[in-house]
Each structure stands twice: as structure tokens, then as C-alpha cells.
Amino acid sequence: MAVVFDKPSLWQRLWPLLRGFDLLLLVAVLVLAGMGLMTMYSSGFDHGTRFADHARNMLIAAGIMFVVAQVPPQRLMSLAVPVYTLGVGLLVAVALFGITKKGAQRWINVGVVIQPSELLKIATPLMLAWWFHRREGQTRPVDFLVAFALLAAPVGLIMKQPDLGTALLVGAAGLAVIFFAGLPWKLVLPPLLLAALGVGLLLAYEGPLCADGVDWRVLHEYQRQRVCTLLDPTRDPLGKGFHTLQGMIAIGSGGLWGKGFMQGTQTHLEFIPERTTDFIFAAFSEEFGLAGNLALIAGFVFLILRGLMIAAEGPTLFARLLAAALTTIFFAYAFVNMGMVSGMLPVVGVPLPFISYGGTAMVTLGLALGMLMSIAKARRTLMQS
């Protein structure tokens, strides 16, 4: 007697791959992605194929997220050392014979032109999480010193390019791992107090320090100009301060409810510079106002809180530290971008997640989301077994 086996349906074959996906995290991402597509359609309306390209980049990021989510955290941990080593090696290669564009040496040709610093946004926290996982339960002060050295290598190389925005993001992700690994508060408070003192002195002596010809030594000239522009953007309203002033005007002109979809005059009359990339938050604010901003911020807050919950429930120390660091990346992206556009932080090249145009940044976000999904799935699998 022949035995007939029913061929499984497509849904039956996909269900094991989809099972365990964190639904709340996915909903937050879809809401933010929807806002991003809507904003890109308006701000990039007369900007070639920006909207179509943005949608394509989102689909690529979604595919990357789906694939990476199938990789268990144990496998991710085994990739930490080789990926970090490759990333730092590429940064050294960039410093030696990289491609220079607009005064910055950030790219290298390896058959295709790539920007290795983007890889370090993921590779650095991955490496640090692996390091502390290996020393779980027996962490010594020297282990934190080694961790700071592992963090300083990529951050220093990225700063040298120079690329302050990416260096800040890599540094924030790495510091999150070190802090959550148990860095004593007595080592955390002194740098914070020194930083607060430095900001206070800068505000007190802004005039003399920002005078022409003053050399800050530790900062590049363009970085000094960004800090001075933050303190007083009106000192050069048609030059260095133009971005900040136009961003603030657009945000303020949106009022409570905004001017309406496709009705932003600052946006469509092209007063907002980089309106589809770094300054897209200004375009969003003009058209959707304070109400839209609160909804956007609420979406990011929900995403970050959900990421922290996944971190708290991680099955291993490696998973918990990695999830916390990846969540910190989303926070740093959103906080720095909104802060610089609204004139509260210096202008650096940091996009707004899911909203700003940019293929490389979208791939990084897809990787980070995939790893968060992987950690969430591992937790659910452990609970069900």
C-alpha cells in the first residue's frame, strides 16, 4: 500500500522562520518606516528617484533583517572576532590608501567602493559583548581597560578620516556595552563631571574661543566651526550657520499641526539643505508640526523601550549586552539627528533612522534589527523548550 505525503504549503514552510519574531518591535519599525516613506515622498518629490530608491533600500534592509534573524546568538558571537578584525583592518587600509571625497578619506575600493566605518557600528559592540561574555563572573579592572582599548582603536581611526558623526555612534554603542557590563560608577562620574565643566567653560568663553585665528589643537578646523556655529549660528547666517538656521525656521513654522502633507514651503522652495538626508527632520516638522513630532518621537521611544526589554530578557550575557548596545545605536541616531537639526547639537553627518535617505545606513539598521530579532527569538525558543 503506497503512502501519500501531503506537500507542505508555502505558509507551513515559512512559519518556522517567522515564529518567534518580536511582533511589538516589528510594529514599531513598520510605523516608523511608513512615516519615512511619506516624508521622503514629499521632501524628495522633485529630487529624482529618491522616493523609489528609499523604498528599495527599505526592502533590502527588511531582507537583511529577515536573514540575520535566523542566525542564533551563539553563531553571532562566533563571528565577533573575525568581523571586528576585518573592520579595523579595513580602517587601517583606508588611512593608508583610501579614497578622499570632499576633504574626508573614508572610502576604499575593494572591487566596489565601500565605507568600512559603517561596519564598525555593528562590529565594535559585537566584539565588546563577546569580550565580556568570555569573562562573565570574573571581570577585573584590567578587563575594562582592554575593552576601552578595543573601542579606542576604531573610534580613533574613524576620527582621523575625519568622520565625527560615525565616531560618535561607534563610541556610544561601545560605551553602552562597557557600562552595562558593570563599569563602576566611580569611573563613570569623573568623565561626566569633566565634560560638564568643559561645556560650562566653553559657554562662558565662547567669544574669545571662537575668534578667528584661535587654534583648539585637539579639533579639526571644521569641527571647531561646528561648535562655534552651535553656540551662535547667526555669526555666519549665509555660510556655516545656514543649515542650523533654516532647520530651526522650518521646525518653528510648522506650528502645532504643521502646514500639511506636500505643503512645506521651506522644503519645496529648497531653503532646507540636505532635506532628504541629514535635515529631513526639519521637512517633517514643517509639514506635520509639533503633533507629528510627538508621534515620531513616541515611535522611537517605543522602539528603544522594546529593545531594552529584549536586552533585559536575553538568554546570555552576550545577548543582553549586544541587544543593549544595538538599542543604544537607535537612540544615538535619533537623539543626535533631532538635536542637530533643532540647533541643540553641532551639525554632524548622522541620519534619522528609517526617515533619512541613505543605503548604507539602512543596511546597518537592518543588521541591527535582525540581531535584535535573533535575540528575541532565542529567548522565546528557550522558554518554549
Residue pairs with C-beta under 8 A, 6 or more apart in sequence:
17 66
17 70
19 377
20 376
20 377
20 380
20 381
21 69
21 373
21 376
21 377
22 306
22 310
22 372
22 373
22 376
22 377
24 302
24 306
25 303
25 306
25 307
25 310
25 369
25 372
25 373
25 376
26 373
28 299
28 302
28 303
28 306
29 303
29 354
29 369
31 299
32 296
32 299
32 300
32 303
32 353
32 354
32 355
33 58
33 354
35 284
35 295
35 296
35 299
35 354
35 355
36 54
36 58
36 354
36 355
36 356
37 51
37 54
37 55
37 58
38 261
39 280
39 283
39 284
39 287
39 355
40 50
40 51
40 54
40 276
40 280
40 355
40 357
41 51
42 261
42 262
42 264
42 267
42 283
42 287
43 50
43 264
43 267
43 272
43 275
43 276
43 280
43 283
43 284
44 50
44 51
44 54
44 275
44 276
44 357
45 51
45 262
45 268
46 268
47 275
47 276
50 276
50 357
53 357
53 359
54 357
57 357
57 358
57 359
57 362
57 363
58 354
58 362
60 359
60 362
60 363
60 366
61 362
61 363
61 365
61 366
61 369
62 366
63 366
64 363
64 366
64 367
64 370
65 366
65 367
65 369
65 370
65 373
66 370
67 370
68 366
68 367
68 370
68 371
68 373
68 374
69 370
69 373
69 374
69 377
70 374
71 370
71 374
72 374
72 378
73 314
73 315
73 316
73 318
73 319
73 322
73 374
73 375
73 378
76 126
76 322
76 371
76 374
77 129
77 130
77 133
77 318
79 126
80 123
80 126
80 127
80 129
80 130
81 127
81 130
83 119
83 122
83 123
83 126
83 127
84 120
84 123
84 124
84 126
84 127
84 150
86 119
86 123
87 116
87 119
87 120
87 123
87 124
87 154
88 120
88 153
88 154
88 157
90 108
90 110
90 114
90 116
90 119
91 116
91 117
91 120
91 154
91 157
91 158
92 157
93 108
93 116
94 105
94 106
94 107
94 108
94 116
94 117
94 157
94 161
95 105
95 157
95 160
95 161
97 108
98 105
98 106
98 107
98 108
98 161
99 105
99 106
99 107
99 108
99 109
99 113
101 107
103 222
104 161
104 162
104 163
105 161
106 115
106 117
106 161
106 163
107 113
107 114
107 115
108 114
108 116
115 360
117 154
117 158
117 161
117 163
117 166
117 167
117 170
118 166
118 360
118 361
118 363
118 364
120 154
120 158
120 166
120 170
121 166
121 169
121 170
121 173
121 329
121 364
121 368
122 326
122 364
122 367
122 368
122 371
123 154
124 150
124 151
124 154
124 170
124 173
124 174
125 173
125 174
125 176
125 177
125 321
125 322
125 325
125 326
125 329
126 322
127 150
128 147
128 150
128 151
128 174
128 177
128 178
128 181
128 321
128 325
129 177
129 317
129 318
129 321
129 322
129 325
130 318
131 143
131 146
131 147
131 150
132 139
132 143
132 147
132 177
132 181
132 317
132 318
132 321
133 316
133 317
133 318
133 321
135 143
136 317
139 181
139 182
144 178
144 181
144 183
144 187
147 174
147 177
147 178
147 181
148 178
150 174
151 170
151 171
151 174
151 175
151 178
154 170
155 167
155 170
155 171
155 174
158 166
158 167
158 170
159 167
162 220
162 222
162 223
163 349
164 223
164 226
164 348
164 349
165 336
165 348
165 349
165 350
166 349
168 332
168 336
168 348
168 350
169 329
169 332
169 333
169 336
169 350
172 328
172 329
172 331
172 332
173 325
173 326
173 328
173 329
173 332
174 325
176 324
176 325
176 327
176 328
177 321
177 322
177 324
177 325
179 188
180 311
180 320
180 321
180 324
180 325
181 321
202 209
202 227
202 231
203 231
206 228
206 231
206 232
208 214
209 216
209 228
210 224
210 227
210 228
210 231
210 232
210 235
214 224
216 224
219 227
223 346
225 240
226 240
226 346
226 347
226 348
227 346
228 235
228 240
229 235
229 236
229 240
229 241
229 244
229 346
229 347
230 244
230 343
230 345
230 346
230 347
232 241
233 240
233 241
233 244
233 245
233 248
233 343
234 241
234 245
235 241
236 242
237 245
242 273
243 273
243 274
243 279
243 347
244 340
244 343
244 347
246 266
246 271
246 272
246 273
246 279
246 282
247 272
247 279
247 281
247 282
247 341
247 342
247 343
248 342
248 343
249 266
249 271
250 264
250 266
250 267
250 271
250 272
250 282
250 283
250 285
250 286
251 281
251 282
251 285
251 286
251 341
251 342
253 259
253 265
253 266
253 286
254 264
254 285
254 286
254 287
254 288
254 289
254 290
254 292
254 293
255 289
255 290
256 289
256 290
256 291
257 288
257 289
257 290
257 291
258 285
258 286
258 287
258 288
258 289
258 291
258 292
259 265
259 286
259 287
259 289
260 287
261 287
261 288
262 268
262 287
263 287
264 283
264 286
264 287
265 271
265 286
266 272
266 282
266 283
266 286
267 275
267 282
267 283
267 286
267 287
272 279
272 282
272 283
272 286
273 279
274 280
275 282
275 283
276 283
276 356
276 357
277 351
277 356
277 357
277 358
278 337
278 340
278 341
278 347
278 349
278 350
278 351
278 356
279 341
280 351
280 352
280 355
280 356
280 357
281 337
281 338
281 341
281 342
281 352
281 355
282 341
284 292
284 293
284 296
284 355
285 292
285 293
288 295
288 296
296 355
297 338
300 330
300 331
300 334
300 353
303 330
304 327
304 330
304 331
307 323
307 324
307 326
307 327
307 330
307 372
308 324
308 327
310 323
310 327
310 372
310 375
310 376
310 379
311 319
311 320
311 321
311 323
311 324
311 327
311 375
312 320
313 376
313 379
314 320
314 322
314 323
314 375
314 378
314 379
315 375
315 378
315 379
315 382
319 375
319 378
319 379
322 371
322 375
323 371
323 372
323 375
326 368
326 371
326 372
327 372
329 368
330 353
330 365
330 368
332 350
333 350
333 351
333 352
333 353
334 352
334 353
336 345
336 348
336 350
337 350
337 351
337 352
337 356
338 352
339 345
340 346
340 347
340 348
340 350
351 357
351 358
351 361
353 361
353 365
354 362
354 365
